[in-house]
Amino acid sequence: MRVGMGVADIRYRPQFDPWAAKVRIAFNAAAISPEQIANLLDIAGFGVGVGEWRPEKDGSFGRFHVSRG
């Protein structure tokens, strides 16, 4: 990859398959429902993602979804 002023550099992008994370979320239940929170996270997982080369950075990795089970 190219960094800074176009200088080439080696970068490692590990892949963890499968991966999962438990996240605790505090929210105002009078303003938004748990289902709406899950939907917002699903949208973020599809359009933004996490890590390097995620969709937000024109990549094709790093997408995630909310496990409902």
C-alpha positions in Angstrom: 0.0 0.0 0.0 1.0 3.7 -0.4 1.3 5.9 2.7 2.3 9.5 3.2 3.9 11.0 0.1 3.3 7.9 -2.0 5.9 5.8 -0.2 5.3 2.0 -0.4 4.8 0.2 2.8 3.9 -3.4 3.8 0.6 -3.7 5.8 -0.8 -6.9 7.2 -4.6 -7.2 7.3 -5.5 -10.4 9.2 -8.8 -12.1 8.8 -10.7 -13.7 11.7 -13.2 -16.1 10.5 -15.7 -16.6 12.2 -15.6 -13.7 14.7 -18.1 -12.2 17.1 -18.2 -9.5 19.8 -20.6 -8.9 22.7 -21.5 -5.2 23.0 -23.4 -3.6 25.9 -25.4 -0.6 24.7 -27.1 2.0 26.9 -29.9 3.9 25.3 -33.1 6.0 26.0 -35.9 3.5 25.7 -38.4 6.4 25.6 -36.9 7.6 22.4 -35.8 4.4 20.6 -36.6 0.7 20.8 -34.1 -2.2 21.1 -35.3 -3.4 17.6 -34.4 0.0 16.2 -31.0 -0.1 17.8 -30.4 -3.6 16.2 -31.5 -2.3 12.8 -29.2 0.8 13.1 -26.3 -1.6 13.9 -27.1 -3.8 10.9 -27.1 -0.8 8.6 -23.7 0.3 10.1 -22.4 -3.2 9.6 -23.4 -3.2 6.0 -22.4 0.3 4.9 -19.5 1.2 7.3 -18.0 -2.0 8.7 -15.0 -2.3 11.0 -11.2 -2.6 10.4 -9.1 -1.8 7.3 -10.5 -2.2 3.8 -14.1 -1.9 5.1 -17.0 -0.7 2.9 -16.7 2.9 4.1 -13.1 2.9 2.7 -14.0 1.4 -0.6 -13.2 -2.1 0.6 -15.1 -5.3 0.6 -14.3 -6.7 4.1 -15.3 -5.8 7.7 -19.0 -6.1 7.3 -21.0 -7.3 10.3 -24.6 -8.0 11.4 -26.5 -8.3 14.7 -27.0 -11.9 15.8 -30.6 -12.4 16.8 -30.3 -15.8 18.4 
